[in-house]
Amino acid sequence: MRIEPKRLHEGGSVDIGFELHNTGAHSQSVMADFVVHYVKANGSTSPKTFKLKALTLAPGERVELAKTLRLVPMTTRKHYSGEHRVQAQLNGRAFDLGAFRLLCG
């Protein structure tokens, strides 16, 4: 898994990536997303799901999934300083990938 950089200022970008590996004996269909738990003004977090890809992995197949998240000011979302957790979501099941720290202001 990859979250780079671990610390950034608002207006920057963070690269999020992880590898899927089918260790089973049969093909697996996977709907892969990632979830960012954005820090809110009161310090709590609010999850936002980003769709990545629907794919089928053959037995033994590996695939790298990645996305760049731009943290620029928007009219639809205000960013706040703090630790933003990131999860991979595979067929609706969440797996922690880590976090990055956003500095605003």
PARO-953053 format. One record per residue: residue number from 1; x, y, z of N, C-alpha, C, O, CB in turn. Coordinates in nm, 4 decimals. Glycine has a CB too. Example, Ala and Ser with C-alpha at 12.3 -4.5 7.8 and 13.67 -1.06 7.14 Angstrom:
{r 1; {1.3190; -0.5690; 0.7800}; {1.2300; -0.4500; 0.7800}; {1.3200; -0.3300; 0.7800}; {1.4236; -0.3319; 0.8465}; {1.1308; -0.4473; 0.9046}}
{r 2; {1.2850; -0.2250; 0.7080}; {1.3670; -0.1060; 0.7140}; {1.2900; 0.0030; 0.7870}; {1.3409; 0.1138; 0.8039}; {1.4084; -0.0598; 0.5725}}
//
This chain:
{r 1; {0.0828; -0.1170; 0.0000}; {0.0000; 0.0000; 0.0000}; {0.0877; 0.1241; 0.0000}; {0.2027; 0.1222; 0.0440}; {-0.0944; -0.0006; 0.1196}}
{r 2; {0.0286; 0.2331; -0.0516}; {0.1080; 0.3542; -0.0666}; {0.0187; 0.4761; -0.0438}; {-0.0868; 0.4893; -0.1059}; {0.1746; 0.3599; -0.2068}}
{r 3; {0.0614; 0.5635; 0.0444}; {-0.0001; 0.6949; 0.0626}; {0.1157; 0.7930; 0.0684}; {0.1926; 0.7938; 0.1645}; {-0.0917; 0.7022; 0.1937}}
{r 4; {0.1281; 0.8763; -0.0355}; {0.2414; 0.9695; -0.0441}; {0.1942; 1.1043; -0.0959}; {0.1210; 1.1084; -0.1948}; {0.3526; 0.9129; -0.1354}}
{r 5; {0.2322; 1.2124; -0.0347}; {0.3115; 1.2213; 0.0874}; {0.2230; 1.1959; 0.2100}; {0.1003; 1.1973; 0.2004}; {0.3801; 1.3597; 0.0977}}
{r 6; {0.2849; 1.1734; 0.3216}; {0.2123; 1.1493; 0.4467}; {0.1665; 1.2805; 0.5102}; {0.0795; 1.2819; 0.5972}; {0.3003; 1.0711; 0.5453}}
{r 7; {0.2267; 1.3906; 0.4651}; {0.1946; 1.5233; 0.5200}; {0.1955; 1.6220; 0.4040}; {0.2918; 1.6268; 0.3275}; {0.2971; 1.5666; 0.6331}}
{r 8; {0.0884; 1.7013; 0.3904}; {0.0816; 1.7967; 0.2809}; {-0.0049; 1.9157; 0.3187}; {-0.0812; 1.9117; 0.4152}; {0.0275; 1.7299; 0.1550}}
{r 9; {0.0091; 2.0217; 0.2401}; {-0.0686; 2.1438; 0.2584}; {-0.1870; 2.1426; 0.1631}; {-0.1823; 2.0813; 0.0564}; {0.0190; 2.2695; 0.2355}}
{r 10; {-0.2936; 2.2117; 0.2037}; {-0.4102; 2.2241; 0.1170}; {-0.3653; 2.2817; -0.0172}; {-0.2827; 2.3728; -0.0222}; {-0.5200; 2.3139; 0.1826}}
{r 11; {-0.4199; 2.2282; -0.1240}; {-0.3791; 2.2675; -0.2589}; {-0.2879; 2.1634; -0.3213}; {-0.2654; 2.1649; -0.4423}; {-0.3092; 2.4029; -0.2562}}
{r 12; {-0.2348; 2.0721; -0.2388}; {-0.1464; 1.9663; -0.2876}; {-0.2240; 1.8413; -0.3283}; {-0.3471; 1.8399; -0.3289}; {-0.0438; 1.9307; -0.1811}}
{r 13; {-0.1502; 1.7384; -0.3616}; {-0.2083; 1.6112; -0.4036}; {-0.1478; 1.4976; -0.3227}; {-0.0323; 1.5039; -0.2804}; {-0.1863; 1.5878; -0.5545}}
{r 14; {-0.2275; 1.3942; -0.3021}; {-0.1797; 1.2745; -0.2333}; {-0.2054; 1.1550; -0.3248}; {-0.3147; 1.1405; -0.3795}; {-0.2503; 1.2558; -0.0934}}
{r 15; {-0.1044; 1.0697; -0.3411}; {-0.1156; 0.9479; -0.4217}; {-0.1508; 0.8316; -0.3296}; {-0.0838; 0.8076; -0.2291}; {0.0171; 0.9191; -0.5000}}
{r 16; {-0.2566; 0.7600; -0.3655}; {-0.3029; 0.6458; -0.2874}; {-0.3004; 0.5241; -0.3785}; {-0.3543; 0.5279; -0.4891}; {-0.4465; 0.6701; -0.2283}}
{r 17; {-0.2381; 0.4166; -0.3325}; {-0.2311; 0.2960; -0.4137}; {-0.2242; 0.1711; -0.3289}; {-0.1783; 0.1741; -0.2147}; {-0.1123; 0.3018; -0.5055}}
{r 18; {-0.2703; 0.0610; -0.3861}; {-0.2619; -0.0679; -0.3195}; {-0.2667; -0.1783; -0.4246}; {-0.3109; -0.1569; -0.5375}; {-0.3764; -0.0847; -0.2157}}
{r 19; {-0.2207; -0.2957; -0.3856}; {-0.2162; -0.4101; -0.4764}; {-0.3189; -0.5134; -0.4350}; {-0.3342; -0.5441; -0.3168}; {-0.0759; -0.4724; -0.4791}}
{r 20; {-0.3889; -0.5666; -0.5338}; {-0.4794; -0.6791; -0.5113}; {-0.4131; -0.8047; -0.5647}; {-0.3487; -0.8029; -0.6696}; {-0.6182; -0.6556; -0.5794}}
{r 21; {-0.4298; -0.9140; -0.4909}; {-0.3708; -1.0409; -0.5322}; {-0.4728; -1.1505; -0.5060}; {-0.5156; -1.1701; -0.3923}; {-0.2364; -1.0693; -0.4567}}
{r 22; {-0.5119; -1.2217; -0.6108}; {-0.6040; -1.3338; -0.5959}; {-0.5231; -1.4580; -0.5608}; {-0.4563; -1.5157; -0.6467}; {-0.6879; -1.3561; -0.7259}}
{r 23; {-0.5293; -1.4986; -0.4355}; {-0.4551; -1.6168; -0.3895}; {-0.5382; -1.7442; -0.4002}; {-0.4900; -1.8531; -0.3690}; {-0.4095; -1.5974; -0.2453}}
{r 24; {-0.6635; -1.7306; -0.4445}; {-0.7519; -1.8462; -0.4547}; {-0.7306; -1.9260; -0.5820}; {-0.6494; -1.8902; -0.6672}; {-0.8947; -1.8019; -0.4473}}
{r 25; {-0.8052; -2.0347; -0.5930}; {-0.7957; -2.1248; -0.7078}; {-0.8966; -2.0888; -0.8172}; {-0.8958; -2.1494; -0.9243}; {-0.8173; -2.2689; -0.6630}}
{r 26; {-0.9834; -1.9904; -0.7909}; {-1.0870; -1.9518; -0.8867}; {-1.0790; -1.8023; -0.9145}; {-1.0250; -1.7259; -0.8345}; {-1.2275; -1.9895; -0.8341}}
{r 27; {-1.1335; -1.7615; -1.0291}; {-1.1414; -1.6192; -1.0615}; {-1.2292; -1.5486; -0.9599}; {-1.3255; -1.6055; -0.9084}; {-1.1959; -1.5978; -1.2044}}
{r 28; {-1.1947; -1.4235; -0.9317}; {-1.2686; -1.3421; -0.8349}; {-1.3106; -1.2108; -0.8997}; {-1.2283; -1.1406; -0.9584}; {-1.1831; -1.3152; -0.7081}}
{r 29; {-1.4392; -1.1781; -0.8887}; {-1.4886; -1.0478; -0.9325}; {-1.4776; -0.9520; -0.8147}; {-1.5175; -0.9843; -0.7028}; {-1.6365; -1.0567; -0.9852}}
{r 30; {-1.4231; -0.8342; -0.8412}; {-1.4001; -0.7374; -0.7343}; {-1.4471; -0.5985; -0.7785}; {-1.4167; -0.5533; -0.8889}; {-1.2502; -0.7342; -0.6947}}
{r 31; {-1.5215; -0.5323; -0.6902}; {-1.5533; -0.3910; -0.7084}; {-1.4634; -0.3175; -0.6104}; {-1.4828; -0.3267; -0.4892}; {-1.7085; -0.3590; -0.6840}}
{r 32; {-1.3647; -0.2443; -0.6624}; {-1.2643; -0.1783; -0.5789}; {-1.2907; -0.0283; -0.5722}; {-1.3049; 0.0385; -0.6746}; {-1.1225; -0.2051; -0.6331}}
{r 33; {-1.2970; 0.0229; -0.4504}; {-1.3146; 0.1649; -0.4240}; {-1.2131; 0.2049; -0.3180}; {-1.1448; 0.1196; -0.2612}; {-1.4611; 0.1975; -0.3782}}
{r 34; {-1.2034; 0.3341; -0.2916}; {-1.1316; 0.3746; -0.1726}; {-1.2123; 0.4811; -0.1010}; {-1.2876; 0.5565; -0.1627}; {-0.9901; 0.4259; -0.2073}}
{r 35; {-1.1951; 0.4860; 0.0306}; {-1.2726; 0.5755; 0.1164}; {-1.1749; 0.6675; 0.1890}; {-1.0785; 0.6212; 0.2499}; {-1.3613; 0.4950; 0.2185}}
{r 36; {-1.2006; 0.7979; 0.1821}; {-1.1235; 0.8956; 0.2582}; {-1.2144; 0.9480; 0.3686}; {-1.3253; 0.9942; 0.3418}; {-1.0701; 1.0127; 0.1665}}
{r 37; {-1.1676; 0.9408; 0.4912}; {-1.2415; 0.9931; 0.6056}; {-1.1935; 1.1366; 0.6287}; {-1.0964; 1.1607; 0.7005}; {-1.2208; 0.9033; 0.7346}}
{r 38; {-1.2646; 1.2316; 0.5656}; {-1.2280; 1.3729; 0.5737}; {-1.2550; 1.4274; 0.7139}; {-1.3581; 1.3980; 0.7744}; {-1.3055; 1.4549; 0.4687}}
{r 39; {-1.1613; 1.5069; 0.7641}; {-1.1786; 1.5740; 0.8928}; {-1.2760; 1.6903; 0.8741}; {-1.2654; 1.7673; 0.7786}; {-1.0413; 1.6243; 0.9497}}
{r 40; {-1.3714; 1.7015; 0.9673}; {-1.4703; 1.8087; 0.9642}; {-1.4289; 1.9211; 1.0597}; {-1.3316; 1.9070; 1.1338}; {-1.6106; 1.7545; 1.0014}}
{r 41; {-1.5018; 2.0312; 1.0580}; {-1.4697; 2.1479; 1.1397}; {-1.4678; 2.1157; 1.2892}; {-1.3895; 2.1742; 1.3640}; {-1.5694; 2.2587; 1.1126}}
{r 42; {-1.5539; 2.0227; 1.3334}; {-1.5606; 1.9888; 1.4757}; {-1.4608; 1.8799; 1.5163}; {-1.4601; 1.8369; 1.6317}; {-1.7006; 1.9439; 1.5106}}
{r 43; {-1.3773; 1.8356; 1.4234}; {-1.2754; 1.7347; 1.4531}; {-1.3186; 1.5923; 1.4254}; {-1.2344; 1.5025; 1.4221}; {-1.2352; 1.7455; 1.5948}}
{r 44; {-1.4479; 1.5689; 1.4054}; {-1.4935; 1.4341; 1.3691}; {-1.4610; 1.4115; 1.2209}; {-1.4070; 1.5004; 1.1550}; {-1.6485; 1.4160; 1.3970}}
{r 45; {-1.4934; 1.2945; 1.1695}; {-1.4643; 1.2668; 1.0290}; {-1.5911; 1.2268; 0.9553}; {-1.6894; 1.1837; 1.0154}; {-1.3585; 1.1563; 1.0163}}
{r 46; {-1.5863; 1.2422; 0.8250}; {-1.6973; 1.2069; 0.7373}; {-1.6403; 1.1308; 0.6174}; {-1.5531; 1.1826; 0.5476}; {-1.7771; 1.3347; 0.6913}}
{r 47; {-1.6888; 1.0074; 0.5923}; {-1.6325; 0.9290; 0.4823}; {-1.6837; 0.9727; 0.3455}; {-1.7999; 1.0102; 0.3303}; {-1.6634; 0.7832; 0.5028}}
{r 48; {-1.5959; 0.9674; 0.2472}; {-1.6306; 0.9920; 0.1073}; {-1.5732; 0.8764; 0.0273}; {-1.4530; 0.8503; 0.0322}; {-1.5756; 1.1315; 0.0559}}
{r 49; {-1.6602; 0.8064; -0.0473}; {-1.6183; 0.6911; -0.1269}; {-1.5886; 0.7341; -0.2699}; {-1.6681; 0.8040; -0.3327}; {-1.7265; 0.5811; -0.1254}}
{r 50; {-1.4736; 0.6916; -0.3202}; {-1.4327; 0.7173; -0.4575}; {-1.4297; 0.5843; -0.5317}; {-1.3619; 0.4909; -0.4890}; {-1.2937; 0.7884; -0.4632}}
{r 51; {-1.5021; 0.5754; -0.6412}; {-1.5057; 0.4530; -0.7211}; {-1.3731; 0.4378; -0.7967}; {-1.3221; 0.5335; -0.8549}; {-1.6263; 0.4551; -0.8205}}
{r 52; {-1.3187; 0.3161; -0.7947}; {-1.1943; 0.2900; -0.8669}; {-1.2187; 0.2041; -0.9900}; {-1.2027; 0.2505; -1.1029}; {-1.0931; 0.2221; -0.7754}}
{r 53; {-1.2580; 0.0771; -0.9681}; {-1.2649; -0.0132; -1.0812}; {-1.3399; -0.1409; -1.0459}; {-1.3313; -0.1903; -0.9334}; {-1.1255; -0.0462; -1.1302}}
{r 54; {-1.4134; -0.1938; -1.1431}; {-1.4717; -0.3273; -1.1320}; {-1.3839; -0.4178; -1.2183}; {-1.3595; -0.3873; -1.3351}; {-1.6253; -0.3307; -1.1780}}
{r 55; {-1.3367; -0.5280; -1.1619}; {-1.2461; -0.6150; -1.2368}; {-1.2626; -0.7602; -1.1948}; {-1.3204; -0.7902; -1.0903}; {-1.1011; -0.5710; -1.2172}}
{r 56; {-1.2109; -0.8493; -1.2778}; {-1.2072; -0.9917; -1.2467}; {-1.0621; -1.0353; -1.2455}; {-0.9892; -1.0168; -1.3429}; {-1.2905; -1.0754; -1.3493}}
{r 57; {-1.0210; -1.0939; -1.1331}; {-0.8832; -1.1408; -1.1178}; {-0.8774; -1.2917; -1.1365}; {-0.9509; -1.3660; -1.0715}; {-0.8265; -1.1014; -0.9795}}
{r 58; {-0.7898; -1.3365; -1.2255}; {-0.7668; -1.4793; -1.2454}; {-0.6871; -1.5334; -1.1267}; {-0.6244; -1.4555; -1.0549}; {-0.6918; -1.5060; -1.3800}}
{r 59; {-0.6881; -1.6642; -1.1047}; {-0.6084; -1.7212; -0.9951}; {-0.4616; -1.6788; -1.0067}; {-0.4012; -1.6924; -1.1131}; {-0.6194; -1.8756; -0.9950}}
{r 60; {-0.4048; -1.6279; -0.8983}; {-0.2654; -1.5845; -0.8958}; {-0.2397; -1.4469; -0.9537}; {-0.1277; -1.3968; -0.9448}; {-0.1833; -1.6818; -0.9683}}
{r 61; {-0.3400; -1.3847; -1.0126}; {-0.3198; -1.2537; -1.0759}; {-0.3068; -1.1426; -0.9711}; {-0.3720; -1.1449; -0.8667}; {-0.4364; -1.2221; -1.1716}}
{r 62; {-0.2210; -1.0459; -1.0023}; {-0.2008; -0.9276; -0.9189}; {-0.2299; -0.8048; -1.0035}; {-0.2021; -0.8018; -1.1234}; {-0.0556; -0.9226; -0.8602}}
{r 63; {-0.2871; -0.7026; -0.9381}; {-0.3117; -0.5771; -1.0071}; {-0.2891; -0.4633; -0.9079}; {-0.3270; -0.4723; -0.7911}; {-0.4562; -0.5725; -1.0671}}
{r 64; {-0.2269; -0.3568; -0.9564}; {-0.2021; -0.2370; -0.8755}; {-0.3118; -0.1354; -0.9086}; {-0.3361; -0.1051; -1.0254}; {-0.0578; -0.1768; -0.9030}}
{r 65; {-0.3769; -0.0840; -0.8060}; {-0.4783; 0.0191; -0.8228}; {-0.4293; 0.1461; -0.7551}; {-0.3760; 0.1415; -0.6442}; {-0.6155; -0.0263; -0.7646}}
{r 66; {-0.4474; 0.2584; -0.8214}; {-0.3965; 0.3842; -0.7660}; {-0.4850; 0.5003; -0.8094}; {-0.5533; 0.4941; -0.9115}; {-0.2505; 0.4085; -0.8103}}
{r 67; {-0.4819; 0.6048; -0.7302}; {-0.5557; 0.7273; -0.7602}; {-0.4815; 0.8435; -0.6972}; {-0.4231; 0.8302; -0.5897}; {-0.7029; 0.7200; -0.7083}}
{r 68; {-0.4841; 0.9572; -0.7645}; {-0.4291; 1.0803; -0.7088}; {-0.5458; 1.1664; -0.6641}; {-0.6371; 1.1952; -0.7415}; {-0.3390; 1.1558; -0.8126}}
{r 69; {-0.5415; 1.2066; -0.5392}; {-0.6462; 1.2883; -0.4802}; {-0.5941; 1.4306; -0.4651}; {-0.4972; 1.4547; -0.3931}; {-0.6921; 1.2306; -0.3433}}
{r 70; {-0.6586; 1.5244; -0.5331}; {-0.6186; 1.6650; -0.5239}; {-0.6964; 1.7300; -0.4116}; {-0.8189; 1.7188; -0.4063}; {-0.6423; 1.7401; -0.6583}}
{r 71; {-0.6275; 1.7971; -0.3226}; {-0.6897; 1.8596; -0.2068}; {-0.6907; 2.0111; -0.2227}; {-0.6320; 2.0847; -0.1435}; {-0.6164; 1.8197; -0.0780}}
{r 72; {-0.7592; 2.0547; -0.3271}; {-0.7712; 2.1973; -0.3560}; {-0.9033; 2.2481; -0.2980}; {-0.9986; 2.1712; -0.2862}; {-0.7633; 2.2246; -0.5100}}
{r 73; {-0.9103; 2.3753; -0.2618}; {-1.0362; 2.4301; -0.2111}; {-1.1468; 2.4181; -0.3166}; {-1.1242; 2.4448; -0.4347}; {-1.0179; 2.5777; -0.1692}}
{r 74; {-1.2665; 2.3777; -0.2725}; {-1.3809; 2.3624; -0.3625}; {-1.5035; 2.4281; -0.3000}; {-1.5087; 2.4507; -0.1791}; {-1.4084; 2.2122; -0.3927}}
{r 75; {-1.6004; 2.4577; -0.3831}; {-1.7246; 2.5125; -0.3296}; {-1.8074; 2.4031; -0.2627}; {-1.8905; 2.4331; -0.1770}; {-1.8059; 2.5801; -0.4411}}
{r 76; {-1.7864; 2.2773; -0.2999}; {-1.8645; 2.1663; -0.2445}; {-1.8014; 2.1029; -0.1214}; {-1.8688; 2.0276; -0.0510}; {-1.8840; 2.0611; -0.3492}}
{r 77; {-1.6755; 2.1304; -0.0931}; {-1.6093; 2.0705; 0.0237}; {-1.5021; 2.1645; 0.0761}; {-1.4164; 2.2116; 0.0013}; {-1.5475; 1.9329; -0.0120}}
{r 78; {-1.5085; 2.1908; 0.2058}; {-1.4035; 2.2696; 0.2715}; {-1.3123; 2.1715; 0.3430}; {-1.3594; 2.0806; 0.4114}; {-1.4635; 2.3763; 0.3720}}
{r 79; {-1.1836; 2.1896; 0.3273}; {-1.0873; 2.1013; 0.3930}; {-1.0448; 2.1583; 0.5279}; {-1.0365; 2.2797; 0.5466}; {-0.9642; 2.0798; 0.3035}}
{r 80; {-1.0182; 2.0671; 0.6215}; {-0.9732; 2.1060; 0.7544}; {-0.8461; 2.0308; 0.7889}; {-0.8250; 1.9182; 0.7438}; {-1.0823; 2.0793; 0.8598}}
{r 81; {-0.7615; 2.0940; 0.8691}; {-0.6358; 2.0323; 0.9118}; {-0.6640; 1.9103; 0.9977}; {-0.7623; 1.9048; 1.0717}; {-0.5487; 2.1333; 0.9892}}
{r 82; {-0.5754; 1.8130; 0.9858}; {-0.5851; 1.6942; 1.0696}; {-0.5495; 1.5681; 0.9942}; {-0.5083; 1.5719; 0.8782}; {-0.7237; 1.6818; 1.1262}}
{r 83; {-0.5664; 1.4558; 1.0628}; {-0.5334; 1.3251; 1.0046}; {-0.6553; 1.2696; 0.9314}; {-0.7610; 1.2496; 0.9911}; {-0.4856; 1.2253; 1.1146}}
{r 84; {-0.6394; 1.2455; 0.8028}; {-0.7432; 1.1915; 0.7173}; {-0.7115; 1.0439; 0.6926}; {-0.6109; 1.0117; 0.6293}; {-0.7536; 1.2714; 0.5830}}
{r 85; {-0.7970; 0.9546; 0.7422}; {-0.7743; 0.8106; 0.7247}; {-0.8194; 0.7658; 0.5859}; {-0.9119; 0.8226; 0.5279}; {-0.8489; 0.7300; 0.8335}}
{r 86; {-0.7521; 0.6627; 0.5337}; {-0.7825; 0.6096; 0.4009}; {-0.8042; 0.4594; 0.4120}; {-0.7298; 0.3897; 0.4809}; {-0.6685; 0.6420; 0.2996}}
{r 87; {-0.9075; 0.4101; 0.3428}; {-0.9364; 0.2671; 0.3394}; {-0.9568; 0.2218; 0.1955}; {-1.0051; 0.2979; 0.1117}; {-1.0608; 0.2343; 0.4247}}
{r 88; {-0.9198; 0.0977; 0.1678}; {-0.9594; 0.0331; 0.0434}; {-1.0936; -0.0333; 0.0748}; {-1.1132; -0.0864; 0.1841}; {-0.8494; -0.0721; -0.0091}}
{r 89; {-1.1845; -0.0300; -0.0205}; {-1.3134; -0.0972; -0.0028}; {-1.3285; -0.1965; -0.1163}; {-1.3379; -0.1580; -0.2328}; {-1.4332; 0.0052; -0.0001}}
{r 90; {-1.3307; -0.3239; -0.0823}; {-1.3377; -0.4312; -0.1812}; {-1.4675; -0.5080; -0.1605}; {-1.4887; -0.5697; -0.0561}; {-1.2143; -0.5262; -0.1704}}
{r 91; {-1.5547; -0.5033; -0.2622}; {-1.6877; -0.5652; -0.2536}; {-1.7602; -0.5225; -0.1265}; {-1.8279; -0.6030; -0.0626}; {-1.6760; -0.7182; -0.2583}}
{r 92; {-1.7453; -0.3949; -0.0904}; {-1.8143; -0.3392; 0.0245}; {-1.7459; -0.3585; 0.1579}; {-1.7937; -0.3072; 0.2591}; {-1.9468; -0.3965; 0.0322}}
{r 93; {-1.6361; -0.4304; 0.1611}; {-1.5633; -0.4566; 0.2857}; {-1.4415; -0.3653; 0.2949}; {-1.3618; -0.3581; 0.2013}; {-1.5201; -0.6053; 0.2942}}
{r 94; {-1.4268; -0.2954; 0.4080}; {-1.3213; -0.1955; 0.4239}; {-1.1932; -0.2547; 0.4823}; {-1.1968; -0.3410; 0.5700}; {-1.3702; -0.0826; 0.5124}}
{r 95; {-1.0789; -0.2054; 0.4308}; {-0.9462; -0.2454; 0.4773}; {-0.8637; -0.1179; 0.4956}; {-0.8504; -0.0389; 0.4021}; {-0.8766; -0.3453; 0.3760}}
{r 96; {-0.8087; -0.0975; 0.6147}; {-0.7299; 0.0228; 0.6422}; {-0.6020; 0.0247; 0.5603}; {-0.5302; -0.0750; 0.5524}; {-0.6964; 0.0319; 0.7909}}
{r 97; {-0.5744; 0.1403; 0.4990}; {-0.4503; 0.1595; 0.4236}; {-0.3532; 0.2506; 0.4978}; {-0.2321; 0.2410; 0.4782}; {-0.4806; 0.2176; 0.2856}}
{r 98; {-0.4049; 0.3386; 0.5825}; {-0.3187; 0.4331; 0.6543}; {-0.3853; 0.5691; 0.6599}; {-0.5079; 0.5798; 0.6591}; {-0.1800; 0.4440; 0.5871}}
{r 99; {-0.3029; 0.6731; 0.6655}; {-0.3557; 0.8086; 0.6782}; {-0.2553; 0.9090; 0.6243}; {-0.1375; 0.8783; 0.6062}; {-0.3900; 0.8404; 0.8246}}
{r 100; {-0.3044; 1.0294; 0.5992}; {-0.2170; 1.1423; 0.5671}; {-0.2627; 1.2611; 0.6518}; {-0.3787; 1.2691; 0.6924}; {-0.2207; 1.1769; 0.4126}}
{r 101; {-0.1708; 1.3519; 0.6774}; {-0.2013; 1.4710; 0.7582}; {-0.2077; 1.5912; 0.6645}; {-0.1132; 1.6210; 0.5915}; {-0.0936; 1.4935; 0.8716}}
{r 102; {-0.3227; 1.6594; 0.6688}; {-0.3448; 1.7782; 0.5870}; {-0.3282; 1.9024; 0.6742}; {-0.3815; 1.9101; 0.7849}; {-0.4858; 1.7752; 0.5208}}
{r 103; {-0.2530; 1.9994; 0.6218}; {-0.2325; 2.1271; 0.6922}; {-0.3004; 2.2367; 0.6122}; {-0.2675; 2.2583; 0.4956}; {-0.0796; 2.1586; 0.7119}}
{r 104; {-0.3946; 2.3056; 0.6742}; {-0.4699; 2.4128; 0.6071}; {-0.4389; 2.5466; 0.6736}; {-0.4019; 2.5532; 0.7909}; {-0.6233; 2.3843; 0.6112}}
{r 105; {-0.4551; 2.6518; 0.5959}; {-0.4409; 2.7854; 0.6518}; {-0.3058; 2.8437; 0.6522}; {-0.2874; 2.9564; 0.6981}; {-0.4872; 2.7857; 0.7837}}
//
